[in-house]
Amino acid sequence: MRTNPTGPAHDIDSAGGQDELGLVEQAQPASVGLAPDDLRPGAGPVLTVAGKAALEHARAALAAADAVGQAVSEVTDLIRGRLTVGMVIGCTVTPLFDALATFHRAHPGVEISLLEDNSDRLLEGVRAGTLDLALIGTATATPEGLDALTIISERLVAAVPADHPLAKHLQVTLRDLAAHPIVCMPPGTGLRTVFDRACAAQSLQPAITLQASSADAIADLAARGLGVAILSDSMAANHRDRLTARTIDDVETSALLALIWKSPHGPALRELLLHSRRAFTTPDPA
């Protein structure tokens, strides 16, 4: 090897040539840490102490790079992800809409789909993975195999017009209700599940003559004298101007409204859950 074609050659086999060019003869241990005996033909490379130390640092650097890559991937998922949210039919809960709105403003690249269905089908959708998050009515605080955030927990009430015989009662039981036609939500809803289980526990079979998925529709039917409305306390409170509500004393299980999801979950759902918790735990300005 020459640094000048017309000048004297530098012999890399001489110690002086090694010093001047900073080269190490191939027959000597390399700076990456190979032992001399392992440079024979056919011998496998073995790291020296220095080589092992360098390798550990290299592995740590690669691990750090992987962690950074994962963090970047999560941010990318947030920006470009997709979420499908379910909501029980006939239930207008504005904090859920507030959560969706604030999440959308924070992460506009995430596509959000919202659909309505009965609680039992929403529950199965979350379990199957077709839904990421659902707001359901339920008789169980945390459905098996899922995570949940209870939003509302209320007793069942019987709501009737002021001239109905039950309006004169200070207390109402399931046996009292059995003598009258009932207007209730359909099977598969949380409220209906609570009511059916309570009746079954006493071997009662009340006549459920009308069913509706909307609390407002149930109240409208009851106000017209078509049956006793079975509602939750807050549902009936919205119609106190035309219906008298009485707590059903022997139904102690509360009807619940809850957000449910399945773990583990991705970064987009994690962010939506944060917005949902804030929306449902922030007091009304009034």
PEWOHU-V783893 format. One record per backbone hydrogen bond with DSSP energy under -0.5 kcal/mol. CO is the residue of the C=O (numbers start at 1). NH is the residue of the N-H. E is the energy in kcal/mol with one decimal. If there is no record, write none. Layout:
CO/NH/E + CO/NH/E
This chain:
1/10/-1.2 + 4/7/-1.2 + 9/11/-0.6 + 10/12/-0.7 + 11/14/-1.5 + 14/18/-1.9 + 15/19/-2.2 + 16/20/-2.5 + 17/21/-2.2 + 18/22/-1.7 + 18/23/-0.6 + 25/28/-2.3 + 30/33/-1.8 + 30/34/-0.6 + 33/48/-2.3 + 35/38/-1.3 + 36/39/-2.0 + 37/40/-0.7 + 40/43/-2.3 + 46/35/-1.0 + 48/52/-2.5 + 49/53/-2.1 + 50/54/-2.1 + 51/55/-2.3 + 52/56/-2.1 + 53/57/-1.7 + 54/58/-2.1 + 55/59/-2.6 + 56/60/-2.2 + 57/61/-2.2 + 58/62/-2.2 + 59/63/-2.4 + 60/64/-2.3 + 61/65/-2.1 + 62/66/-2.3 + 63/67/-2.2 + 64/68/-2.2 + 65/69/-2.3 + 66/70/-2.4 + 67/71/-2.3 + 68/72/-2.4 + 69/73/-2.3 + 70/74/-2.3 + 71/75/-2.0 + 72/76/-2.5 + 73/77/-2.6 + 74/78/-2.3 + 75/79/-2.2 + 76/80/-2.5 + 77/81/-1.3 + 81/111/-2.1 + 83/85/-0.5 + 83/113/-2.5 + 84/132/-2.6 + 84/133/-1.4 + 85/115/-2.1 + 86/135/-2.2 + 87/117/-1.5 + 88/91/-1.3 + 90/92/-0.6 + 90/215/-0.7 + 91/93/-0.8 + 92/94/-0.6 + 93/96/-1.2 + 93/97/-1.0 + 94/98/-2.5 + 95/99/-2.4 + 96/100/-2.3 + 97/101/-2.2 + 98/102/-2.6 + 99/103/-2.3 + 100/104/-2.3 + 101/105/-2.1 + 102/106/-1.9 + 103/107/-2.5 + 107/110/-1.9 + 109/111/-0.6 + 111/83/-2.9 + 113/85/-3.4 + 115/87/-2.2 + 117/89/-1.5 + 118/122/-2.2 + 119/123/-2.6 + 120/124/-1.8 + 121/125/-2.0 + 122/126/-2.1 + 123/127/-2.1 + 124/128/-2.5 + 125/129/-0.9 + 125/130/-1.5 + 125/131/-1.7 + 132/262/-0.5 + 133/86/-2.8 + 134/136/-0.6 + 134/260/-2.6 + 135/88/-1.8 + 136/258/-2.7 + 138/256/-2.6 + 143/146/-1.9 + 147/261/-2.1 + 149/259/-2.5 + 152/257/-2.4 + 154/255/-3.3 + 155/233/-1.2 + 156/248/-2.2 + 157/159/-0.5 + 157/231/-2.1 + 158/246/-2.3 + 159/229/-2.2 + 160/244/-4.1 + 161/164/-1.8 + 164/167/-1.5 + 165/168/-1.2 + 166/169/-1.3 + 172/249/-2.5 + 173/177/-1.7 + 174/178/-1.6 + 176/179/-1.0 + 177/180/-2.4 + 181/228/-2.8 + 182/184/-0.5 + 182/209/-1.1 + 182/210/-1.6 + 183/230/-2.2 + 184/212/-1.6 + 186/189/-1.4 + 188/120/-1.6 + 189/193/-2.1 + 190/194/-2.1 + 191/195/-2.2 + 192/196/-3.1 + 193/197/-2.3 + 194/198/-2.0 + 195/199/-2.2 + 196/200/-2.6 + 197/201/-2.0 + 198/202/-0.7 + 199/202/-1.0 + 199/204/-2.9 + 200/203/-1.4 + 206/208/-1.1 + 207/182/-2.8 + 207/209/-1.2 + 210/184/-2.1 + 214/218/-2.1 + 215/219/-2.4 + 216/220/-2.3 + 217/221/-2.2 + 218/222/-2.3 + 219/223/-2.6 + 220/224/-1.0 + 221/226/-2.1 + 222/225/-2.0 + 227/229/-0.6 + 228/183/-2.9 + 229/159/-2.7 + 229/231/-0.7 + 231/157/-3.1 + 232/236/-2.3 + 233/237/-1.8 + 234/238/-0.9 + 235/238/-0.7 + 236/239/-2.1 + 237/240/-1.2 + 239/242/-1.8 + 239/243/-1.8 + 243/245/-0.5 + 244/160/-2.3 + 246/158/-3.0 + 247/172/-0.9 + 247/249/-1.0 + 248/251/-1.7 + 250/252/-0.7 + 255/154/-2.4 + 256/138/-2.4 + 257/151/-3.5 + 257/152/-1.8 + 258/136/-2.9 + 259/149/-2.5 + 260/134/-1.8 + 261/147/-2.9 + 266/270/-2.0 + 267/271/-2.0 + 268/272/-2.1 + 269/273/-2.6 + 270/274/-1.5 + 271/275/-2.0 + 272/276/-2.5 + 273/277/-2.7 + 274/278/-1.9 + 275/279/-2.3 + 276/280/-2.5 + 277/281/-1.3 + 278/282/-1.3 + 281/283/-0.5
